Structures are given as C-alpha cells and as structure tokens.
Amino acid sequence: MTKLDTRLHAYRPDLADSRLRDRISAERFVEGRRMQVMTPLVSVHKAPRFDATQTSQALMGETLWVFEVGEGWAFVQLERDSYVGYVSASALSSGVTTPTHRIAVPSTFLYPAPDIKSQPVTVVTMNAMVSVTGGDKKFARIADGHFIHRRHLKPVGEPEHDFVAVAETFLHAPYFWGGKSVHGLDCSGLLQLSLEACGANCPRDTDMQEQQLGKNLLVNDLDGLSRGDLVFWTGHAGVMIDEKILLHANGYHMITLTEPLSEAVDRIAASGNQVTSIKRL
C-alpha cells in the first residue's frame, strides 16, 4: 500500500476514513460525520491532549469530517484544507448551517444586542464564517442570535483582491506555532489566511505551499522580485510587499513584521537554512 501523508489523510493503524479503504490498511474503516465549528477558534492538535503540539486551527463556521469521538476529543479532517488532527469535541455542532458571510477584518466582536455599548460576548477573526439571518443597517444578526457590525462582514463569494494587502493587516501579530488568527499565527498560516480571503485555495504547511503554489523563479535572483512573490526556506515562508521588503511571521522576532529580504536571507543562512524556492502566483 502507498504511504499517504497523515496530515491530509485521516488514518491510523486502528482506524481510517472509509474513503481510503483501497489505499491503506487499517483495523477498521468508518464513515465520517460532517460537523461544524461553533466556537470562534479551535486548536487542531497532533494528539488528543491539550499539551500536544498545535498543528493548525479551525475557525468558526468551518465544516469538518469527524471519524471518532472519545474522552472529549474528536479525530477530524477539515473540509477547507483537508488538514487532519484532533480538536475539542465541545467546539463542534452536528447542526450544520450554510454560511452567508465571512469575517473580512482581522478581528471583530460578537454582541448580545445591536448596540456598540452592549458587552461583547466573544471575538471572532478573519475568514470565520457566519450565517446572517437579519438585523438592521448597522448590525447583522447571525444564526446563533448574536450581532456583528455589518462593515466587518462580506458575503461568501465576494473575495478580496490583493492578498498582500490582507497579509499586511497582520503586521505585529504575535508568532504562534499552528496559529491562524491576528491573535497569533505562523508563517504558513499568514499565507493561507491571506490567500483564502481572496478566494484562492491554499494548503496549510510551508512544504505543501512551496510545492503547490505559483511558478518557480530563479532562486539566485533576489533583484528581480515583485510584490506578491513568495520566498521559501525549509520550514519557512514569506511574501514580498515590494521588490526589496519581505513580510513574514517568524520565530526569530516572534511577531509578523517587514524587513529587507537581504537581511532575512543572511540571518537565516547563518543558521544553515538557504532559500529553497521563489514562487510567483
């Protein structure tokens, strides 16, 4: 049997997605149950423990396939990017609603009433999806009864047009391994959020992004770059905001920032990691 990437295929020795029946061996195959994330943000862990490495996050409104639930954990595969892992089962609902709008700003509040003076109940972040059921000119009422400022929403199917401009809204956001929000994100999460806001499919991890996004430019030509070009190292990625300046979420500064590409290249090279590719979308 062919070895499949466990990040993108839901299988373990004891259990596997029934869609993989002819591709891998497992003790039993199960049909996934489609559910939806109902909390603002839920961590996707490598193992069913809160102290296990966070590999990604799922946002409110995302749908996923659940293959097993036990001891408060669900073994899942996200529909948006096919990522596999374990999430808290309490964050999921079997009542799947069809989203009508997405959050189009880095973060916004859910209010209990259509009034900015009411005490917000929680914060939701960019690319989370909600179903608008009513409201007024200023506030949209969503399916769970809360309210969001209408200017912070865009209809599903109405994308942004400049993914670099989207990425720039995350400047100074803290670095967070596996994160996918303005409250903390990693380098590949920054690219994924920005491209998805523009309606483009984007895989989750840097190696997948490097393999699947754009066309290759010459790695040794750092003088011919343009806004929107992607620069990859092993395990790291960033986006050019112009011909000289790189924007990236990075563990060296522990924030999302801009810096001259030449400085980033030299610093990262000092740790033994060279630029592996430059891609143009």
CORMO-V633090 format. One record per pair of residues at least 24 apart in sequence whose ideal C-beta (glycine too) atoms are under 10 Angstrom apart, sorted by the first residue. I is the first residue (numbers start at 1). J is the second residue. D is the distance in whole Angstrom. If there is no record, write none. Layout:
BEGIN
i=I j=J d=D
i=I j=J d=D
END
This chain:
BEGIN
i=1 j=25 d=6
i=1 j=26 d=10
i=5 j=82 d=10
i=5 j=84 d=9
i=5 j=205 d=10
i=5 j=207 d=10
i=5 j=208 d=9
i=6 j=46 d=10
i=6 j=84 d=6
i=6 j=85 d=9
i=7 j=46 d=9
i=7 j=55 d=7
i=7 j=56 d=9
i=7 j=77 d=10
i=7 j=81 d=10
i=7 j=82 d=8
i=7 j=83 d=6
i=7 j=84 d=6
i=7 j=85 d=8
i=7 j=203 d=9
i=7 j=204 d=7
i=7 j=205 d=7
i=7 j=207 d=10
i=7 j=208 d=8
i=8 j=77 d=8
i=8 j=78 d=10
i=8 j=81 d=9
i=8 j=82 d=5
i=8 j=83 d=7
i=8 j=84 d=6
i=8 j=203 d=8
i=8 j=204 d=9
i=8 j=205 d=9
i=8 j=208 d=8
i=9 j=77 d=8
i=9 j=82 d=8
i=9 j=84 d=7
i=10 j=64 d=10
i=10 j=65 d=7
i=10 j=66 d=10
i=10 j=67 d=5
i=10 j=68 d=9
i=10 j=75 d=7
i=10 j=76 d=8
i=10 j=77 d=5
i=10 j=82 d=9
i=10 j=83 d=10
i=10 j=84 d=5
i=10 j=85 d=9
i=11 j=67 d=9
i=11 j=75 d=10
i=11 j=77 d=10
i=11 j=84 d=8
i=12 j=67 d=9
i=12 j=68 d=9
i=12 j=75 d=8
i=12 j=84 d=10
i=14 j=68 d=9
i=15 j=67 d=6
i=15 j=68 d=6
i=15 j=75 d=7
i=16 j=67 d=8
i=17 j=65 d=7
i=17 j=67 d=6
i=17 j=75 d=10
i=17 j=77 d=7
i=17 j=84 d=9
i=18 j=67 d=9
i=19 j=65 d=9
i=19 j=77 d=10
i=29 j=67 d=9
i=30 j=65 d=10
i=30 j=66 d=10
i=30 j=67 d=5
i=30 j=68 d=7
i=30 j=75 d=9
i=31 j=65 d=9
i=31 j=67 d=8
i=32 j=64 d=8
i=32 j=65 d=3
i=32 j=66 d=6
i=32 j=67 d=5
i=32 j=68 d=10
i=32 j=75 d=10
i=32 j=76 d=8
i=32 j=77 d=7
i=32 j=79 d=10
i=33 j=64 d=9
i=33 j=65 d=7
i=33 j=66 d=5
i=33 j=67 d=8
i=33 j=68 d=10
i=33 j=69 d=9
i=33 j=74 d=9
i=33 j=76 d=10
i=33 j=92 d=10
i=33 j=94 d=7
i=34 j=63 d=6
i=34 j=64 d=7
i=34 j=65 d=6
i=34 j=66 d=8
i=34 j=79 d=8
i=34 j=94 d=8
i=34 j=96 d=6
i=35 j=62 d=10
i=35 j=63 d=7
i=35 j=64 d=6
i=35 j=65 d=8
i=35 j=66 d=5
i=35 j=69 d=10
i=35 j=74 d=8
i=35 j=76 d=8
i=35 j=87 d=10
i=35 j=89 d=9
i=35 j=91 d=9
i=35 j=92 d=4
i=35 j=93 d=6
i=35 j=94 d=5
i=35 j=95 d=9
i=35 j=96 d=7
i=36 j=60 d=9
i=36 j=61 d=7
i=36 j=62 d=7
i=36 j=63 d=5
i=36 j=64 d=8
i=36 j=79 d=10
i=36 j=91 d=10
i=36 j=92 d=7
i=36 j=93 d=5
i=36 j=94 d=8
i=36 j=95 d=7
i=36 j=96 d=5
i=36 j=97 d=7
i=36 j=98 d=10
i=36 j=99 d=9
i=36 j=129 d=9
i=37 j=61 d=7
i=37 j=62 d=5
i=37 j=63 d=8
i=37 j=64 d=7
i=37 j=76 d=10
i=37 j=78 d=9
i=37 j=87 d=8
i=37 j=91 d=6
i=37 j=92 d=6
i=37 j=93 d=8
i=37 j=128 d=9
i=37 j=129 d=9
i=38 j=62 d=10
i=38 j=90 d=9
i=38 j=91 d=6
i=38 j=92 d=7
i=38 j=93 d=4
i=38 j=95 d=9
i=38 j=96 d=10
i=38 j=97 d=9
i=38 j=143 d=10
i=38 j=144 d=8
i=39 j=87 d=10
i=39 j=88 d=8
i=39 j=90 d=8
i=39 j=91 d=4
i=39 j=92 d=9
i=39 j=93 d=9
i=39 j=122 d=8
i=39 j=124 d=9
i=39 j=128 d=10
i=40 j=91 d=9
i=40 j=103 d=10
i=40 j=107 d=9
i=40 j=110 d=8
i=40 j=121 d=10
i=40 j=122 d=5
i=40 j=123 d=6
i=40 j=124 d=5
i=40 j=125 d=7
i=40 j=128 d=7
i=40 j=181 d=8
i=40 j=183 d=10
i=41 j=91 d=9
i=41 j=122 d=10
i=41 j=123 d=9
i=41 j=124 d=8
i=41 j=125 d=6
i=41 j=128 d=8
i=41 j=179 d=9
i=41 j=180 d=8
i=41 j=181 d=6
i=41 j=183 d=8
i=41 j=184 d=10
i=42 j=74 d=10
i=42 j=76 d=10
i=42 j=87 d=5
i=42 j=88 d=6
i=42 j=89 d=10
i=42 j=90 d=9
i=42 j=91 d=4
i=42 j=92 d=8
i=43 j=85 d=9
i=43 j=86 d=9
i=43 j=87 d=7
i=43 j=88 d=8
i=43 j=91 d=9
i=43 j=178 d=7
i=43 j=179 d=9
i=43 j=180 d=10
i=44 j=76 d=8
i=44 j=77 d=10
i=44 j=78 d=7
i=44 j=83 d=6
i=44 j=84 d=8
i=44 j=85 d=4
i=44 j=86 d=7
i=44 j=87 d=6
i=44 j=88 d=10
i=44 j=178 d=7
i=44 j=180 d=9
i=44 j=204 d=9
i=45 j=73 d=8
i=45 j=85 d=6
i=45 j=86 d=5
i=45 j=87 d=7
i=45 j=88 d=9
i=45 j=178 d=9
i=46 j=84 d=10
i=46 j=85 d=6
i=46 j=86 d=7
i=46 j=178 d=9
i=47 j=73 d=9
i=47 j=85 d=9
i=47 j=86 d=6
i=48 j=72 d=8
i=48 j=73 d=4
i=48 j=74 d=9
i=48 j=75 d=7
i=48 j=85 d=9
i=48 j=86 d=4
i=48 j=87 d=9
i=48 j=88 d=9
i=48 j=89 d=10
i=49 j=73 d=8
i=49 j=86 d=8
i=50 j=86 d=10
i=50 j=88 d=8
i=52 j=85 d=9
i=52 j=86 d=7
i=53 j=85 d=9
i=53 j=177 d=7
i=53 j=178 d=7
i=54 j=85 d=9
i=54 j=176 d=8
i=54 j=177 d=6
i=54 j=178 d=4
i=54 j=179 d=8
i=54 j=180 d=10
i=54 j=184 d=10
i=54 j=186 d=10
i=55 j=83 d=7
i=55 j=84 d=9
i=55 j=85 d=5
i=55 j=86 d=9
i=55 j=177 d=8
i=55 j=178 d=5
i=55 j=186 d=10
i=55 j=204 d=8
i=55 j=205 d=8
i=56 j=81 d=8
i=56 j=83 d=5
i=56 j=84 d=9
i=56 j=85 d=7
i=56 j=87 d=10
i=56 j=177 d=10
i=56 j=178 d=5
i=56 j=179 d=8
i=56 j=180 d=7
i=56 j=186 d=9
i=56 j=188 d=9
i=56 j=189 d=7
i=56 j=192 d=9
i=56 j=204 d=6
i=56 j=205 d=8
i=57 j=83 d=10
i=57 j=85 d=10
i=57 j=87 d=9
i=57 j=125 d=9
i=57 j=176 d=9
i=57 j=178 d=6
i=57 j=179 d=6
i=57 j=180 d=4
i=57 j=181 d=7
i=57 j=183 d=10
i=57 j=184 d=9
i=57 j=185 d=9
i=57 j=189 d=8
i=57 j=204 d=10
i=58 j=83 d=8
i=58 j=85 d=9
i=58 j=87 d=6
i=58 j=91 d=8
i=58 j=92 d=9
i=58 j=128 d=10
i=58 j=180 d=8
i=59 j=102 d=9
i=59 j=103 d=8
i=59 j=124 d=8
i=59 j=125 d=7
i=59 j=126 d=8
i=59 j=127 d=6
i=59 j=128 d=4
i=59 j=129 d=7
i=59 j=180 d=7
i=59 j=181 d=8
i=59 j=193 d=9
i=59 j=196 d=10
i=60 j=91 d=9
i=60 j=99 d=9
i=60 j=102 d=10
i=60 j=103 d=8
i=60 j=110 d=9
i=60 j=122 d=9
i=60 j=124 d=6
i=60 j=125 d=8
i=60 j=127 d=9
i=60 j=128 d=4
i=60 j=129 d=7
i=60 j=130 d=7
i=60 j=142 d=10
i=60 j=144 d=10
i=61 j=96 d=10
i=61 j=97 d=8
i=61 j=98 d=10
i=61 j=99 d=5
i=61 j=100 d=10
i=61 j=101 d=9
i=61 j=102 d=8
i=61 j=103 d=9
i=61 j=124 d=9
i=61 j=127 d=9
i=61 j=128 d=6
i=61 j=129 d=3
i=61 j=130 d=6
i=61 j=131 d=8
i=61 j=142 d=10
i=61 j=143 d=10
i=61 j=156 d=9
i=62 j=92 d=10
i=62 j=99 d=9
i=62 j=127 d=9
i=62 j=128 d=8
i=62 j=129 d=7
i=63 j=92 d=10
i=63 j=96 d=6
i=63 j=97 d=10
i=63 j=98 d=10
i=63 j=99 d=9
i=63 j=129 d=9
i=64 j=92 d=8
i=64 j=96 d=10
i=66 j=92 d=7
i=66 j=94 d=9
i=78 j=204 d=9
i=80 j=127 d=9
i=80 j=129 d=10
i=80 j=192 d=9
i=80 j=196 d=7
i=80 j=201 d=9
i=80 j=202 d=10
i=80 j=204 d=9
i=81 j=180 d=10
i=81 j=192 d=7
i=81 j=196 d=8
i=81 j=201 d=8
i=81 j=202 d=7
i=81 j=203 d=6
i=81 j=204 d=5
i=81 j=205 d=10
i=81 j=208 d=9
i=82 j=203 d=8
i=82 j=204 d=8
i=82 j=208 d=10
i=83 j=192 d=10
i=83 j=203 d=8
i=83 j=204 d=5
i=83 j=205 d=8
i=83 j=208 d=10
i=85 j=178 d=9
i=93 j=144 d=10
i=95 j=143 d=9
i=97 j=129 d=9
i=97 j=130 d=9
i=97 j=131 d=5
i=97 j=133 d=9
i=97 j=142 d=9
i=97 j=143 d=5
i=97 j=144 d=9
i=98 j=129 d=9
i=98 j=131 d=6
i=98 j=143 d=9
i=98 j=156 d=9
i=99 j=128 d=9
i=99 j=129 d=4
i=99 j=130 d=6
i=99 j=131 d=6
i=99 j=132 d=9
i=99 j=142 d=10
i=99 j=143 d=9
i=99 j=155 d=10
i=99 j=156 d=6
i=100 j=129 d=8
i=100 j=130 d=7
i=100 j=131 d=5
i=100 j=132 d=5
i=100 j=133 d=8
i=100 j=140 d=9
i=100 j=142 d=9
i=100 j=143 d=9
i=100 j=153 d=9
i=100 j=155 d=7
i=100 j=156 d=6
i=100 j=157 d=9
i=101 j=128 d=10
i=101 j=129 d=7
i=101 j=130 d=6
i=101 j=131 d=8
i=101 j=132 d=5
i=101 j=140 d=7
i=101 j=142 d=8
i=101 j=148 d=8
i=101 j=150 d=9
i=101 j=152 d=9
i=101 j=153 d=4
i=101 j=154 d=6
i=101 j=155 d=6
i=101 j=156 d=6
i=101 j=157 d=10
i=101 j=158 d=9
i=102 j=126 d=8
i=102 j=127 d=6
i=102 j=128 d=7
i=102 j=129 d=5
i=102 j=130 d=8
i=102 j=152 d=10
i=102 j=153 d=7
i=102 j=154 d=6
i=102 j=155 d=8
i=102 j=156 d=6
i=102 j=157 d=9
i=102 j=158 d=9
i=102 j=159 d=9
i=102 j=196 d=9
i=102 j=197 d=8
i=103 j=127 d=6
i=103 j=128 d=5
i=103 j=129 d=8
i=103 j=130 d=7
i=103 j=148 d=8
i=103 j=152 d=6
i=103 j=153 d=7
i=103 j=154 d=8
i=103 j=181 d=10
i=103 j=197 d=9
i=104 j=151 d=9
i=104 j=152 d=6
i=104 j=153 d=6
i=104 j=154 d=4
i=104 j=155 d=10
i=104 j=158 d=9
i=104 j=159 d=9
i=104 j=160 d=7
i=104 j=166 d=9
i=104 j=197 d=7
i=105 j=149 d=9
i=105 j=151 d=8
i=105 j=152 d=5
i=105 j=153 d=9
i=105 j=154 d=9
i=105 j=169 d=8
i=105 j=182 d=9
i=106 j=152 d=10
i=106 j=166 d=9
i=106 j=169 d=5
i=106 j=170 d=7
i=106 j=171 d=10
i=106 j=173 d=8
i=106 j=181 d=8
i=106 j=182 d=4
i=106 j=183 d=9
i=106 j=193 d=9
i=107 j=152 d=9
i=107 j=169 d=10
i=107 j=173 d=10
i=107 j=181 d=7
i=107 j=182 d=5
i=107 j=183 d=7
i=108 j=148 d=6
i=108 j=149 d=6
i=108 j=151 d=9
i=108 j=152 d=4
i=108 j=153 d=8
i=109 j=146 d=9
i=109 j=147 d=9
i=109 j=148 d=7
i=109 j=149 d=8
i=109 j=152 d=9
i=110 j=142 d=8
i=110 j=144 d=8
i=110 j=145 d=10
i=110 j=146 d=4
i=110 j=147 d=7
i=110 j=148 d=6
i=111 j=139 d=7
i=111 j=141 d=10
i=111 j=146 d=6
i=111 j=147 d=4
i=111 j=148 d=7
i=111 j=149 d=8
i=112 j=145 d=8
i=112 j=146 d=6
i=112 j=147 d=7
i=113 j=139 d=8
i=113 j=141 d=10
i=113 j=145 d=10
i=113 j=146 d=9
i=113 j=147 d=6
i=114 j=138 d=7
i=114 j=139 d=4
i=114 j=140 d=9
i=114 j=141 d=7
i=114 j=146 d=10
i=114 j=147 d=5
i=114 j=148 d=10
i=114 j=149 d=9
i=114 j=150 d=10
i=115 j=139 d=8
i=115 j=147 d=8
i=116 j=147 d=10
i=116 j=149 d=8
i=118 j=147 d=8
i=120 j=146 d=9
i=120 j=147 d=10
i=121 j=145 d=10
i=121 j=146 d=6
i=121 j=147 d=10
i=122 j=146 d=8
i=123 j=181 d=9
i=123 j=182 d=9
i=123 j=183 d=8
i=124 j=148 d=8
i=124 j=152 d=9
i=124 j=181 d=9
i=125 j=180 d=8
i=125 j=181 d=4
i=125 j=182 d=6
i=125 j=183 d=7
i=125 j=185 d=10
i=125 j=193 d=9
i=126 j=152 d=10
i=126 j=160 d=10
i=126 j=166 d=8
i=126 j=169 d=8
i=126 j=170 d=8
i=126 j=180 d=9
i=126 j=181 d=7
i=126 j=182 d=7
i=126 j=193 d=6
i=126 j=194 d=9
i=126 j=196 d=9
i=126 j=197 d=6
i=127 j=166 d=10
i=127 j=180 d=8
i=127 j=181 d=9
i=127 j=192 d=9
i=127 j=193 d=6
i=127 j=194 d=9
i=127 j=196 d=6
i=127 j=197 d=6
i=128 j=181 d=9
i=129 j=153 d=10
i=129 j=156 d=7
i=130 j=156 d=10
i=131 j=156 d=10
i=154 j=197 d=9
i=156 j=199 d=10
i=157 j=199 d=8
i=158 j=199 d=9
i=159 j=195 d=10
i=159 j=196 d=9
i=159 j=197 d=7
i=159 j=198 d=5
i=159 j=199 d=3
i=159 j=200 d=8
i=160 j=194 d=8
i=160 j=195 d=10
i=160 j=196 d=10
i=160 j=197 d=5
i=160 j=198 d=5
i=160 j=199 d=8
i=160 j=200 d=10
i=161 j=197 d=10
i=161 j=198 d=7
i=161 j=199 d=9
i=162 j=194 d=9
i=162 j=197 d=10
i=162 j=198 d=7
i=162 j=227 d=9
i=162 j=228 d=8
i=163 j=191 d=8
i=163 j=193 d=9
i=163 j=194 d=4
i=163 j=195 d=5
i=163 j=196 d=9
i=163 j=197 d=7
i=163 j=198 d=5
i=163 j=199 d=10
i=163 j=200 d=7
i=163 j=202 d=9
i=163 j=228 d=7
i=163 j=239 d=8
i=163 j=281 d=8
i=164 j=194 d=7
i=164 j=198 d=10
i=164 j=227 d=6
i=164 j=228 d=5
i=164 j=229 d=10
i=164 j=239 d=6
i=164 j=240 d=8
i=164 j=241 d=6
i=164 j=242 d=9
i=164 j=247 d=7
i=164 j=281 d=10
i=165 j=194 d=9
i=165 j=197 d=10
i=165 j=198 d=9
i=165 j=227 d=10
i=165 j=241 d=9
i=166 j=190 d=9
i=166 j=193 d=7
i=166 j=194 d=4
i=166 j=195 d=8
i=166 j=196 d=9
i=166 j=197 d=5
i=166 j=198 d=7
i=167 j=191 d=7
i=167 j=193 d=8
i=167 j=194 d=4
i=167 j=195 d=9
i=167 j=197 d=9
i=167 j=228 d=10
i=167 j=238 d=9
i=167 j=239 d=6
i=167 j=241 d=8
i=167 j=247 d=6
i=167 j=248 d=9
i=167 j=249 d=9
i=167 j=256 d=8
i=168 j=194 d=9
i=168 j=239 d=9
i=168 j=241 d=7
i=168 j=247 d=7
i=168 j=256 d=9
i=168 j=258 d=8
i=169 j=193 d=10
i=169 j=194 d=9
i=169 j=197 d=9
i=169 j=256 d=10
i=170 j=194 d=8
i=170 j=247 d=8
i=170 j=249 d=7
i=170 j=255 d=10
i=170 j=256 d=5
i=170 j=257 d=10
i=171 j=241 d=10
i=171 j=247 d=8
i=171 j=249 d=10
i=171 j=255 d=8
i=171 j=256 d=6
i=171 j=257 d=7
i=171 j=258 d=7
i=172 j=253 d=10
i=172 j=255 d=6
i=172 j=256 d=6
i=172 j=257 d=7
i=173 j=249 d=7
i=173 j=255 d=7
i=173 j=256 d=5
i=173 j=257 d=9
i=174 j=249 d=9
i=174 j=253 d=10
i=174 j=254 d=6
i=174 j=255 d=6
i=174 j=256 d=8
i=175 j=248 d=10
i=175 j=249 d=5
i=175 j=250 d=6
i=175 j=251 d=6
i=175 j=252 d=9
i=175 j=253 d=7
i=175 j=254 d=5
i=175 j=255 d=6
i=175 j=256 d=7
i=175 j=257 d=10
i=176 j=249 d=8
i=176 j=251 d=10
i=176 j=254 d=9
i=177 j=251 d=8
i=178 j=204 d=9
i=178 j=205 d=10
i=179 j=249 d=8
i=180 j=204 d=9
i=182 j=256 d=9
i=184 j=249 d=9
i=184 j=254 d=10
i=184 j=255 d=10
i=184 j=256 d=10
i=185 j=249 d=5
i=185 j=256 d=7
i=186 j=235 d=10
i=186 j=236 d=9
i=186 j=237 d=9
i=186 j=248 d=10
i=186 j=249 d=6
i=186 j=250 d=9
i=186 j=251 d=8
i=186 j=256 d=10
i=187 j=232 d=10
i=187 j=233 d=9
i=187 j=235 d=8
i=187 j=236 d=5
i=187 j=237 d=5
i=187 j=238 d=6
i=187 j=239 d=9
i=187 j=247 d=10
i=187 j=248 d=5
i=187 j=249 d=5
i=187 j=250 d=6
i=187 j=251 d=9
i=187 j=256 d=9
i=188 j=232 d=10
i=188 j=235 d=9
i=188 j=236 d=9
i=188 j=237 d=6
i=188 j=249 d=9
i=189 j=249 d=7
i=189 j=256 d=10
i=190 j=237 d=8
i=190 j=238 d=8
i=190 j=239 d=8
i=190 j=247 d=8
i=190 j=248 d=7
i=190 j=249 d=5
i=190 j=250 d=10
i=190 j=256 d=6
i=191 j=230 d=7
i=191 j=237 d=6
i=191 j=238 d=8
i=191 j=239 d=7
i=191 j=247 d=10
i=191 j=248 d=9
i=191 j=249 d=9
i=194 j=239 d=8
i=194 j=247 d=10
i=195 j=230 d=10
i=195 j=239 d=10
i=195 j=281 d=8
i=198 j=281 d=10
i=200 j=281 d=8
i=205 j=235 d=9
i=205 j=237 d=9
i=206 j=230 d=10
i=206 j=232 d=6
i=206 j=233 d=8
i=206 j=234 d=8
i=206 j=235 d=6
i=206 j=236 d=6
i=206 j=237 d=5
i=206 j=238 d=10
i=206 j=276 d=10
i=207 j=232 d=9
i=207 j=234 d=8
i=207 j=235 d=8
i=207 j=237 d=10
i=207 j=276 d=10
i=209 j=237 d=6
i=209 j=279 d=8
i=210 j=234 d=9
i=210 j=235 d=10
i=210 j=236 d=10
i=210 j=237 d=7
i=210 j=276 d=7
i=210 j=277 d=6
i=210 j=278 d=10
i=210 j=279 d=7
i=211 j=277 d=9
i=211 j=279 d=10
i=212 j=279 d=9
i=213 j=237 d=9
i=213 j=277 d=10
i=213 j=279 d=5
i=213 j=280 d=9
i=213 j=281 d=6
i=214 j=277 d=9
i=214 j=278 d=9
i=214 j=279 d=3
i=214 j=280 d=5
i=214 j=281 d=5
i=215 j=278 d=10
i=215 j=279 d=7
i=215 j=280 d=6
i=215 j=281 d=8
i=216 j=277 d=6
i=216 j=278 d=7
i=216 j=279 d=6
i=216 j=280 d=8
i=217 j=277 d=8
i=217 j=278 d=4
i=217 j=279 d=7
i=217 j=280 d=6
i=218 j=277 d=10
i=218 j=278 d=7
i=219 j=274 d=8
i=219 j=275 d=5
i=219 j=276 d=7
i=219 j=277 d=6
i=219 j=278 d=6
i=220 j=275 d=9
i=220 j=278 d=9
i=221 j=278 d=8
i=222 j=261 d=6
i=222 j=262 d=7
i=222 j=265 d=7
i=222 j=275 d=8
i=222 j=278 d=8
i=223 j=261 d=10
i=223 j=262 d=10
i=224 j=278 d=9
i=225 j=261 d=7
i=225 j=278 d=7
i=225 j=280 d=9
i=226 j=280 d=7
i=228 j=279 d=10
i=228 j=280 d=7
i=228 j=281 d=6
i=229 j=261 d=10
i=229 j=278 d=6
i=229 j=279 d=7
i=229 j=280 d=5
i=229 j=281 d=8
i=230 j=277 d=8
i=230 j=278 d=7
i=230 j=279 d=4
i=230 j=280 d=8
i=230 j=281 d=7
i=231 j=261 d=7
i=231 j=264 d=8
i=231 j=265 d=8
i=231 j=275 d=6
i=231 j=276 d=9
i=231 j=277 d=8
i=231 j=278 d=5
i=231 j=279 d=8
i=232 j=275 d=7
i=232 j=276 d=5
i=232 j=277 d=5
i=232 j=278 d=7
i=232 j=279 d=7
i=233 j=264 d=9
i=233 j=265 d=9
i=233 j=268 d=6
i=233 j=269 d=9
i=233 j=271 d=10
i=233 j=273 d=5
i=233 j=274 d=7
i=233 j=275 d=6
i=233 j=276 d=6
i=233 j=277 d=9
i=234 j=268 d=10
i=234 j=272 d=10
i=234 j=273 d=6
i=234 j=274 d=8
i=234 j=275 d=10
i=234 j=276 d=6
i=235 j=273 d=8
i=235 j=276 d=10
i=236 j=264 d=9
i=236 j=268 d=7
i=236 j=273 d=7
i=236 j=275 d=10
i=236 j=276 d=9
i=237 j=276 d=10
i=237 j=277 d=10
i=237 j=279 d=9
i=238 j=264 d=7
i=239 j=279 d=10
i=239 j=281 d=9
i=240 j=278 d=9
i=240 j=280 d=10
END
